[in-house]
Amino acid sequence: MGSNGNCCCWIQIQERLLTGSGVFPNPIPRSRPSATILPRKSTALSFSSSLQLQGFAMDRKQRSSFVQAPAVHRLVGSLTKTQGLRFAVVVARFNEIVTKQLLEGALDTFSKYSVNEEDIDVVWVPGCFEIGIVAERLGRSRKYHAILCIGAVIRGDTSHYDAVANSAASGVLSAGLNSGVPCIFGVLTCDDMDQALNRAGGKSGNKGAEGALTAIEMASLFEHHLK
């Protein structure tokens, strides 16, 4: 009997140990086999990339539709609407063998594009250095829609060429900015006389004619779109 009682007690203790109940206030939990946890594949990156790609595609569609929008206005000067436009041509007398041919090319182009002779005034000045101040005075008079500045500066043995060429360019630019009237830079800056003659009706064309076209386009742009 004694041995049977001891056996029953021992069995009960084992059961309580296994079930975690009974006399033990803090039962010892049964150990579980550790499971290997595999890293879960993150989908945040792919989701973000998808959003970015979708946004990029939408942005491209929006930009393309903006470029093709009919509300965009393009302002361009016309070479055919010359009626009522008046022009002044400021010509430097220095190197007249060149500047006279540039002037003839300009006048011929004005005539081809239906600019009346009475709407053109030609003003002669001693040299390219004096072009700027005269162009600004003509612009401030409000009689002209554009002013074409013609001259020829040819490089010599000294630095005088650089001083005159730079002053002529800045003078014409300042004349246009200060007067609000387009002043077209038609001054040749060449290394020798052959280069100048080639650009005054020779094999390189006539820069006076090109300047006249620019003057017509700018005058039309200001008169019809930028008043």
Disulfide bonds with the S-S distance in Angstrom:
none
